[in-house]
Amino acid sequence: MNPSQKIDDLIASLPDWRGKTLATIRKTILAADSQIIEEWKWMGSPVWSRDGILVVGNSHKDKVKLTFYHGAQLPDPDKLFNNGLDGNKWRAIDLLEGDKINERALKTLVRDAIACNLNLKQKTPAKSRKTKK
């Protein structure tokens, strides 16, 4: 089963607000850029990537959590981030039942995460290959 099918199955297994929220988030993330790929990591987490991990989605008993891998480096003028604000790497958005998703702001955040990944990729030197003598 491919990652997209696993994400479909996860959403289907959440018949309450969490499934609907995760489906909306997924649609919004994928609409942000046509080159985003879906992955399935860490024994059950949807991951959206482009030139590296962008965001991880998880459903918990009382929330849906979106963790942006390089979130600490992203601008957040719409104040979407509400968790991990003191860390130096990731930032998260915890959505509770009844919370509305600002889809425009989420798309912007995803696009900024893509730009961050591309920038980091350009700054990282290619690994040198050792030749045998």
N, C-alpha and C positions, 0 to 999 in steps of 0.2 A: 504494500500500500504506500502510495507516495505521500509526501508531507501535506499537500493540499487536501487530500482525502482524509488524513488523520485530523486535520483542523475541522473539516466538515463534520466528522464524527464527534469531535469534542463539543462543537456548538450544538449538535443535535442531542447530545447527552445532557445538556443544560436547558431543560424546558422552561425555566423561569427567566427572570429579567437578565440574568448573567449571560445566557445564550444569545439573547437579542442584542445586548450591549456588545458582546464580543464580535458578533456578526457585523454590526454597524462599524465598529472600530476596524475590523479587517477590511471591509469595503472601502473605508476612508483611506487607510494606509495604502492599499493597492492602487487607489485612484491618484495618489500623490505622484507616482512615477511608474511608468510602464516596465522598467527594468528591475523592479523589486521582486525578489524571489521569496517564496515561503519555505521554511525549514521546520523540522520537528526535532527538538533537542532536549536534553536533560530529562529523559524519561517522561515526556508529556507536556512540553511547552512549545506553543507556536512561536516562531521566530521569523521576523521579516528582515531581510538583508539586501544590501546593495553595496558591493565593495567592502563588506564587513557587516557585522551585526548592527542593525538600526534599533530595533525594539523587540522586546520579549513580552508576550501576553500570558497572563495567568488568571485563572478563575479561582477564587477562594470562597469560603463559605458565605462571607458577607460583602465581598467586593470583587471587582475585576481590576487587575493591576497591569499597567503598562510600564515597563522599565526601559528607559532609553539608555543604551550602553555608554554613550559618551555625553549623556545629558548635562553634566556639569559644564560642558563647553558650549552649550547651545543657548541662544537668546530665548527668553520666554516672556515676551511683552504681554501676552494674554494670561499669564499666571496659571498655566495648566498644571505645572509641577506642584505637587503637594506632599511629596515624600522624598526622603533622601537629600534634603536641601543642604545639609551640612557636609555631605561627602564630596570627594574630589574627583569622582569618576561618573557614576550614574545618577540619574534622577528618575523619579517615578510619578505616575498619575494614578491615584487610587480613585476608582469610581464606585460609588455606593448606589444602592437601589434608589431610583428616582433622580439621580444626577443626569443632567443633559450633557451631551458631548458637543463641544464647539468644533464641528467638522472642519471649518475653514482654518481655525487655529491649529488643529491637529495635522492637517495637510502641510501647513507651513512648517510646523515643527519637524515633520518627517523629511521635508525637503531640506531643511537646515541640517538634519542629521546626515543626509546623503552628502551634502557639501562638506560637512566635517569629515566624514569617512574618506572622501576623495582628497581632501587637503592632507589628512594624516597619511594616506597612501603615497602622496607625492613627496612627503617629507621623509618617509621611511626608505632608506637605501635598500636596493635589492641585495639579497643575501649572496655573498660571493661564493663561487664554487672553487673548491680546492681541487687541484689537479694532482694526479699521482705521478710520481717521478720514476 
